[in-house]
Amino acid sequence: MNFGTTEIILIVAVIFLLFGASRLPQLAKSLGQSRKAFKEGMREAEEEFEMERKKELAEKAQTPQLSSMSDEELAAELRRRAEAKQS
């Protein structure tokens, strides 16, 4: 969707008629503040998601893997889990 020079001039003229020249700086400022707040919210959401992902990976790394355990280690882990469940 390409806008030519004529279409851009027409859009700017309609904006001037609707809002007036005195309100355009206020409109641009509020638009910029909204954009900044949106970007900050997106950044915070991404950081929160990344922290949760790292936490899940850390918890997964702390859990012993059954396939890499010997029979004695497996029996000890099962006893430990049973005791923790009873507590």
PLY file of the C-alpha trace (Angstrom):
ply
format ascii 1.0
element vertex 87
property float x
property float y
property float z
element edge 86
property int vertex1
property int vertex2
end_header
0.00 0.00 0.00
1.95 2.98 -1.28
0.82 6.52 -0.66
1.66 9.17 -3.19
2.40 12.81 -2.49
-1.18 13.85 -3.16
-2.62 11.32 -0.70
-0.17 12.34 2.04
-1.00 16.04 1.56
-4.71 15.24 1.69
-4.31 13.22 4.90
-2.27 16.02 6.55
-4.91 18.58 5.52
-7.71 16.48 7.02
-5.73 16.11 10.27
-5.23 19.90 10.43
-8.95 20.45 9.88
-9.97 17.91 12.52
-7.55 18.80 15.30
-6.34 22.28 14.51
-2.73 23.43 14.37
-2.58 24.24 18.10
-3.52 20.71 19.21
-1.19 18.81 16.88
1.90 19.13 19.12
-0.12 17.84 22.08
-1.42 14.97 19.95
2.10 14.09 18.79
3.41 14.22 22.37
0.69 11.94 23.71
1.22 9.56 20.80
4.95 9.42 21.60
4.28 8.81 25.30
1.85 6.01 24.46
4.39 4.40 22.14
7.10 4.65 24.83
4.81 3.09 27.46
3.87 0.28 25.09
7.51 -0.51 24.32
8.36 -0.49 28.04
5.47 -2.87 28.76
6.63 -5.21 26.00
10.20 -5.13 27.34
9.02 -5.91 30.88
6.87 -8.79 29.62
9.82 -10.23 27.68
12.08 -9.94 30.76
9.46 -11.65 32.93
9.05 -14.44 30.38
12.82 -14.92 30.21
13.10 -15.06 34.02
10.36 -17.70 34.21
12.06 -19.73 31.49
15.41 -19.57 33.31
13.71 -20.57 36.57
12.09 -23.58 34.89
15.41 -24.61 33.36
17.15 -24.31 36.74
14.48 -26.43 38.43
14.74 -29.00 35.68
18.53 -29.10 36.03
18.25 -29.69 39.79
15.96 -32.69 39.32
18.06 -35.84 38.97
17.60 -37.70 35.71
16.56 -41.31 36.25
18.41 -42.64 33.23
21.77 -41.41 34.54
21.33 -42.85 38.05
22.60 -46.16 39.37
20.23 -48.55 41.12
21.48 -47.48 44.55
21.07 -43.79 43.72
17.59 -44.48 42.37
16.56 -46.31 45.54
17.94 -43.47 47.69
16.08 -40.88 45.60
12.82 -42.82 45.91
13.25 -43.02 49.70
14.00 -39.29 49.86
10.90 -38.45 47.83
8.71 -40.75 49.93
9.97 -39.09 53.13
9.41 -35.63 51.69
5.88 -36.61 50.65
5.04 -37.86 54.16
6.31 -34.68 55.80
0 1
1 2
2 3
3 4
4 5
5 6
6 7
7 8
8 9
9 10
10 11
11 12
12 13
13 14
14 15
15 16
16 17
17 18
18 19
19 20
20 21
21 22
22 23
23 24
24 25
25 26
26 27
27 28
28 29
29 30
30 31
31 32
32 33
33 34
34 35
35 36
36 37
37 38
38 39
39 40
40 41
41 42
42 43
43 44
44 45
45 46
46 47
47 48
48 49
49 50
50 51
51 52
52 53
53 54
54 55
55 56
56 57
57 58
58 59
59 60
60 61
61 62
62 63
63 64
64 65
65 66
66 67
67 68
68 69
69 70
70 71
71 72
72 73
73 74
74 75
75 76
76 77
77 78
78 79
79 80
80 81
81 82
82 83
83 84
84 85
85 86
